[in-house]
């Protein structure tokens, strides 16, 4: 990759790998102390404000202007990717889903994306199909096998997280096909603003109580979600999309769940049983296979958001 500043490349790759891998742990620490939807509303409202300032500082306030078609695209993708995608993933953790398992379920996004593309007439390669089959077998093992001392994972929690991953996939698929602003920071700003509104509506609909009474740990986790995951990692991801091949950027899809499982085990003491080792291992290998086969076939369908992007 001639012309790419290598220290910047290393820093951005590390940020996307580690910071987005830590998002599941941070969400768990926050929702241990607050209702999930209103907590995500707080996170996204602050992140949207910070990103708006960054966008305006880089290119002036005019960069935040959008057309009606772009506003519609931002509304749809903001709801699906972040409002539902992260909102129901947070709800799943409240229902008892370990943070590492949540990351592994979300990692099935590339497999769901293949099925959506199939419905639009695309014909995946045999290697891609092998990855899809492996991914869904891994998902079944992840949900059905013992989690190591805690038994099988709660069915409702698994369904919430599965719904989140499907919502993420649909949003990712539409993001490459709807009118959106050309500036990625502007896109992130409005999508997170939409997510804040969506999360607020869900919080009101489910009768959640608004609270900003966090412990020190809770405040640190919330700050990490905003500054590290929603701002820093996203800006790093945006830089990578512009400066390096997508095949390299997409590696975060199979690094993030591994980071999440390790952090969940080290910080929260989450069990790593047969479900995580067998099912999770199959899911990660499936993502490697799908991303690799898509790269070799040089398809135009795989985008940076069609691999799980926990912004």
Secondary structure, 3 states (H helix, E strand, C coil): CCCCCHHHHHHHHHHHHHHHHCHHHHHHHHHCCCCHHHHHHHHHHHHHHHHHHHHHHHHCHHHHCCCHHHHHHHHHHHHHHHHHHHHHHHHHHHCCCCHHHHHHHHCCHHHHHHHHHHHCCCCCCHHHHHHHHHHHHHHHHHHHCCCCCCCCCCHHHHHHHHHHHHHHHHHHHHHCCCCCCCCHHHHHHHHHHHHHHHHHHHHHHCCCCCCCCCCHHHHHHHHHHHHHHHHHHHHHHHHHHHHCCHHHHCCHHHHHHHHHHHHHHHHHCCCCCHHHHHHHHHHHHHHHHHHHHHHHHCCCCCCCCCCCCCC
